[in-house]
Amino acid sequence: MGKLSAFQKGLKRFLHHKLGTSQDIQEIDQYIDIYVPWYNNGKYHSTISSYPEERYSGQRDIEWYNSLVKSLKLEDVLVLKSEG
């Protein structure tokens, strides 16, 4: 096996943090679906001097943050961005 990419390493850390030793495939899929939009839209990459989504499609998903907060059920802790 080759080296893990930065994406894979980050995903592994995130899954371990959220799931511990759980091997529930539905939970794993749920957290992967949460991690991918954050990685593509919310994590600035200095090596490419942009966000991956901007680089590949030309624009970021403006709702990525609200989706992340709702998916992780953090509405009581974090402020949702208002539209407009």
Backbone as CSV, one residue per row, in Angstrom:
resi,resn,N_x,N_y,N_z,CA_x,CA_y,CA_z,C_x,C_y,C_z
1,MET,0.841,-1.174,0.000,0.000,0.000,0.000,0.891,1.244,0.000
2,GLY,0.410,2.258,-0.678,1.146,3.514,-0.747,0.853,4.407,0.443
3,LYS,1.388,5.596,0.375,1.161,6.573,1.436,-0.279,7.069,1.399
4,LEU,-0.774,7.465,2.548,-2.101,8.064,2.621,-2.015,9.534,2.233
5,SER,-3.025,10.010,1.530,-3.081,11.428,1.175,-3.493,12.235,2.402
6,ALA,-3.349,13.543,2.308,-3.778,14.422,3.405,-5.272,14.247,3.657
7,PHE,-6.054,14.090,2.588,-7.493,13.862,2.724,-7.750,12.592,3.525
8,GLN,-7.079,11.506,3.163,-7.286,10.228,3.838,-6.863,10.284,5.304
9,LYS,-5.747,10.938,5.573,-5.285,11.067,6.960,-6.283,11.863,7.795
10,GLY,-6.771,12.965,7.233,-7.743,13.785,7.945,-9.044,13.046,8.182
11,LEU,-9.505,12.325,7.163,-10.740,11.547,7.296,-10.571,10.476,8.364
12,LYS,-9.445,9.817,8.364,-9.182,8.780,9.368,-9.225,9.369,10.779
13,ARG,-8.577,10.518,10.971,-8.590,11.171,12.293,-10.010,11.566,12.696
14,PHE,-10.772,12.134,11.734,-12.141,12.563,12.015,-13.016,11.368,12.393
15,LEU,-12.925,10.286,11.623,-13.736,9.099,11.919,-13.354,8.500,13.269
16,HIS,-12.086,8.449,13.564,-11.651,7.909,14.849,-12.171,8.781,15.993
17,HIS,-12.125,10.093,15.809,-12.620,11.021,16.826,-14.121,10.838,17.053
18,LYS,-14.894,10.724,15.972,-16.351,10.637,16.098,-16.831,9.236,16.478
19,LEU,-16.148,8.194,15.997,-16.665,6.838,16.148,-15.907,5.976,17.149
20,GLY,-14.705,6.390,17.504,-13.908,5.534,18.380,-13.607,4.221,17.684
21,THR,-14.030,3.115,18.279,-13.771,1.801,17.686,-14.995,1.219,16.992
22,SER,-16.066,1.986,16.883,-17.285,1.512,16.224,-17.001,1.151,14.770
23,GLN,-17.637,0.087,14.298,-17.488,-0.333,12.910,-18.827,-0.310,12.186
24,ASP,-19.769,0.474,12.688,-21.095,0.597,12.083,-20.974,1.311,10.734
25,ILE,-21.212,0.591,9.650,-21.008,1.121,8.304,-21.919,2.315,8.011
26,GLN,-23.123,2.319,8.569,-24.028,3.452,8.341,-23.499,4.722,9.008
27,GLU,-22.976,4.585,10.208,-22.377,5.743,10.889,-21.132,6.227,10.158
28,ILE,-20.331,5.291,9.694,-19.125,5.656,8.945,-19.510,6.437,7.696
29,ASP,-20.485,5.939,6.945,-20.947,6.635,5.734,-21.483,8.023,6.064
30,GLN,-22.227,8.127,7.158,-22.789,9.416,7.569,-21.671,10.429,7.827
31,TYR,-20.634,10.016,8.541,-19.551,10.939,8.864,-18.655,11.237,7.662
32,ILE,-18.540,10.305,6.738,-17.822,10.597,5.493,-18.573,11.670,4.718
33,ASP,-19.913,11.549,4.675,-20.741,12.552,3.985,-20.632,13.929,4.639
34,ILE,-20.305,13.992,5.899,-20.095,15.267,6.593,-18.700,15.811,6.297
35,TYR,-17.707,14.944,6.297,-16.304,15.363,6.136,-15.993,15.888,4.733
36,VAL,-16.496,15.226,3.702,-16.135,15.569,2.320,-16.492,17.011,1.957
37,PRO,-17.724,17.490,2.217,-18.010,18.897,1.889,-17.145,19.879,2.678
38,TRP,-16.850,19.562,3.944,-15.967,20.440,4.717,-14.589,20.492,4.075
39,TYR,-14.051,19.350,3.715,-12.710,19.302,3.126,-12.669,20.071,1.805
40,ASN,-13.690,19.930,0.990,-13.702,20.568,-0.331,-14.061,22.047,-0.297
41,ASN,-14.871,22.474,0.657,-15.363,23.850,0.680,-14.854,24.685,1.842
42,GLY,-14.475,24.057,2.933,-14.133,24.803,4.132,-12.682,24.778,4.541
43,LYS,-11.897,23.944,3.920,-10.482,23.827,4.301,-9.614,24.442,3.210
44,TYR,-8.959,25.559,3.547,-8.064,26.231,2.600,-6.771,25.430,2.482
45,HIS,-6.348,25.192,1.261,-5.130,24.425,1.008,-4.048,25.354,0.485
46,SER,-3.013,25.543,1.276,-1.946,26.471,0.883,-1.166,25.967,-0.326
47,THR,-1.100,24.659,-0.514,-0.341,24.127,-1.648,-0.968,24.487,-2.986
48,ILE,-2.296,24.625,-3.025,-2.974,25.013,-4.271,-3.496,26.445,-4.195
49,SER,-3.277,27.089,-3.070,-3.697,28.487,-2.839,-5.185,28.709,-3.084
50,SER,-5.992,27.747,-2.687,-7.446,27.893,-2.809,-8.127,26.752,-2.057
51,TYR,-9.426,26.697,-2.217,-10.225,25.594,-1.700,-10.401,24.604,-2.851
52,PRO,-10.362,23.289,-2.598,-10.469,22.327,-3.696,-11.690,22.554,-4.593
53,GLU,-12.834,22.860,-4.013,-14.050,23.046,-4.816,-13.907,24.229,-5.769
54,GLU,-13.273,25.313,-5.315,-13.033,26.466,-6.192,-12.121,26.084,-7.343
55,ARG,-11.145,25.294,-7.040,-10.175,24.909,-8.070,-10.821,24.041,-9.140
56,TYR,-11.693,23.121,-8.732,-12.241,22.164,-9.689,-13.518,22.634,-10.372
57,SER,-14.390,23.326,-9.647,-15.659,23.737,-10.264,-15.769,25.244,-10.449
58,GLY,-14.853,25.997,-9.867,-14.876,27.445,-10.014,-15.594,28.178,-8.903
59,GLN,-16.318,27.463,-8.045,-17.012,28.126,-6.935,-17.194,27.163,-5.771
60,ARG,-17.361,27.745,-4.586,-17.594,26.959,-3.379,-19.085,26.875,-3.096
61,ASP,-19.483,25.830,-2.395,-20.856,25.686,-1.918,-21.026,26.631,-0.736
62,ILE,-21.871,27.639,-0.876,-22.017,28.637,0.185,-22.763,28.098,1.408
63,GLU,-23.400,26.954,1.280,-24.143,26.368,2.397,-23.355,25.289,3.142
64,TRP,-22.083,25.106,2.804,-21.322,24.017,3.415,-21.258,24.151,4.933
65,TYR,-21.098,25.365,5.446,-20.957,25.564,6.894,-22.252,25.204,7.620
66,ASN,-23.372,25.712,7.128,-24.652,25.410,7.768,-24.937,23.912,7.733
67,SER,-24.613,23.260,6.627,-24.813,21.813,6.521,-23.958,21.072,7.543
68,LEU,-22.729,21.532,7.715,-21.826,20.908,8.683,-22.373,21.040,10.102
69,VAL,-22.773,22.239,10.475,-23.294,22.490,11.821,-24.537,21.641,12.080
70,LYS,-25.441,21.586,11.114,-26.671,20.803,11.283,-26.381,19.307,11.329
71,SER,-25.482,18.837,10.470,-25.148,17.411,10.428,-24.533,16.932,11.735
72,LEU,-23.730,17.787,12.343,-23.090,17.427,13.611,-23.940,17.800,14.827
73,LYS,-25.140,18.334,14.557,-26.095,18.718,15.606,-25.477,19.713,16.591
74,LEU,-24.875,20.768,16.035,-24.205,21.779,16.850,-24.913,23.129,16.807
75,GLU,-26.188,23.145,16.426,-26.923,24.404,16.301,-26.980,25.181,17.614
76,ASP,-26.967,24.468,18.745,-27.024,25.139,20.048,-25.674,25.721,20.460
77,VAL,-24.613,25.304,19.788,-23.265,25.730,20.149,-22.700,26.732,19.151
78,LEU,-22.919,26.494,17.863,-22.368,27.345,16.808,-23.466,28.146,16.121
79,VAL,-23.116,29.308,15.663,-24.065,30.187,14.983,-24.157,29.790,13.519
80,LEU,-25.391,29.695,13.011,-25.594,29.436,11.591,-25.451,30.737,10.823
81,LYS,-24.875,30.649,9.631,-24.738,31.834,8.783,-26.085,32.141,8.158
82,SER,-26.457,33.411,8.169,-27.726,33.795,7.552,-27.514,34.033,6.068
83,GLU,-28.564,33.804,5.289,-28.492,34.012,3.843,-28.542,35.498,3.544
84,GLY,-27.818,35.855,2.482,-27.881,37.244,2.031,-26.766,38.014,2.465
